Amino acid sequence: MQHAPIILTIDDDPGGRLTLEALLYQEGYQLAFAQSGQEGLVLAASLLPDLILLDVMMPVLDGFSVCRSLRADPRLAQVPIILITALDDKDSRLEGLASGADEFVTKPFDHAELLTRIRTVARLNRYRRILEERERLEWIVDHADEGFLLLDAAGQIRYANPSARRYLDLPPEPAPATGDFLAIASRRYRLQPEIAWATWPDPSNAQHSPRLMVLPAGETHATLWLRVECNGRAPGPDGDRLLRLRDISAEMTLQRDTWSFHATVMHKLRTPLTGLVSGIRLLSRAPSLASDPGASQIADIVLESAGRLQGEIMDILTYIEAPAMLHGDEHMPLADLPQLTAAAAAAANVSRIEVTSHVADSAARLPLSRRAMELILVELLENTRKFHPSAAPTVHLTVDADGRAVRVRLSDDGVSLAPEHIERAWLPYYQAEKWFTGQIHGMGLGLATVAQLVWGAGGSCRLTNRTDGAGVIVELNLPLAPELRRNA
């Protein structure tokens, strides 16, 4: 927010101060007054004014001495100074200019002339400050680790700082940074989640589901995660928008390290927790409890609670360990997916499932380990059961491959989700409304685990409601394993 220019008047004469106050009052300036040179220096240091009107003839410290002191202070050296004096000889003018004054006005002065000079000097000083601030801002942007881009109304790049050029593989300066941002970003990165990018460049949707650019891990580099932020204000007069590309890879690593620390603690709990659940289960079956309905009911409650605690700790451990599954073993043959789906359905306690595969190439492989793909299927199938009114879903899984990519499409007949739940479904620790099926067990990490694995492998995830009835459709799009694409 711009403030009105501050004008400091230093004059020991009350009449002179009143004259200048009357002259400047209607101009909208912020006015400050000092009655001596010493007070003027103190006020100038605290206010950092835009202009100083300085009387020459003052006791103790005259205007020339004050002017020299102001110019010796780095913070005040550039502030314009207009000397006002009754002296009209050449030597006085020379001394005033030598002391650092910008203008020299002789009393009695013409009010209109002085006001014009003040306006001109104040305006020029404002321009000078704007230029200085712009130079500082340009230096900060040029040396920032974050990427900054300026896009026009059509999404074309008008400016990119060095970090943005590096992220997008654009030519270094002084070559111009041009091209369509989305097209350039899509060459190297996976734009996830897709629902967040569907409303690009509207910034409001990204508040619920952050827009990410994900560069999958390769042989020589780890996964790169960039968060894309678009300024929330309306475009500029030319339709320009400012983007920031923020590397959150370290945050993701720190988050995983934190979870790993928690996992270490939880691993210590795993064995005694398993023993606790097993022990309670055995006690609940003891003949002595059968004759005491109250004790038997309490035992059932304790057993159910212990089982839920065990399941939720296992959910957290699974999510923490998910990244290590990406390259746990050889890439899984796509032909094994139906058999793996049957095993995952049994593990998820889903009995009604139909698998349709349209894969002609028996050598096709997924860019995921068998363990990772099994985890994905188990998490998806467990969700179909959790969100089904009777916990007995009918599931259809279809697999299609076109020689370069694989699409896995899983649909159920459970409940449909509200738009806000669909937007946030891939976020960690997020659960849809509990009143769909009663109290939903779990930590809200199932789909987040799926997304972490699929995005890390260079794929994409999409969640939509069915249009032909109740239920949802989860679609996973994955590239074929790199070795197969090289041989294609």
Secondary structure, DSSP 8 states (H G I E B T S, - for coil): -----EEEEE-S-HHHHHHHHHHHGGGT-EEEEESSHHHHHHHHHHH--SEEEEES--SSS-HHHHHHHHHHSTTTTTS-EEEEES--SHHHHHHHHHTT-SEEEESS--HHHHHHHHHHHHHHHHHHHHHHHHHHHHHHHHT-SSEEEEE-TTSBEEEE-HHHHHHHT---TTS---SBHHHHHHHH-EEESHHHHTTTT-SSGGGTS-EEEEE---SS---EEEEEEE-SS---TT--EEEEEEE-HHHHHHHHHHHHHHHHHHHHHHHHHHHHHHHHHHHHT-HHHHT-HHHHHHHHHHHHHHHHHHHHHHHHHHHHHGGGGTTSSS--BGGGHHHHHHHHHHHTT--EEEEEEE---TT-B-SS-HHHHHHHHHHHHHHHHHTSTTS--EEEEEEEE-SSEEEEEEE-SS----HHHHHHTTSTT----GGGTSS--S-S-HHHHHHHHHHHTT-EEEEEE-SSSS-EEEEEEEE--HHHHHH-
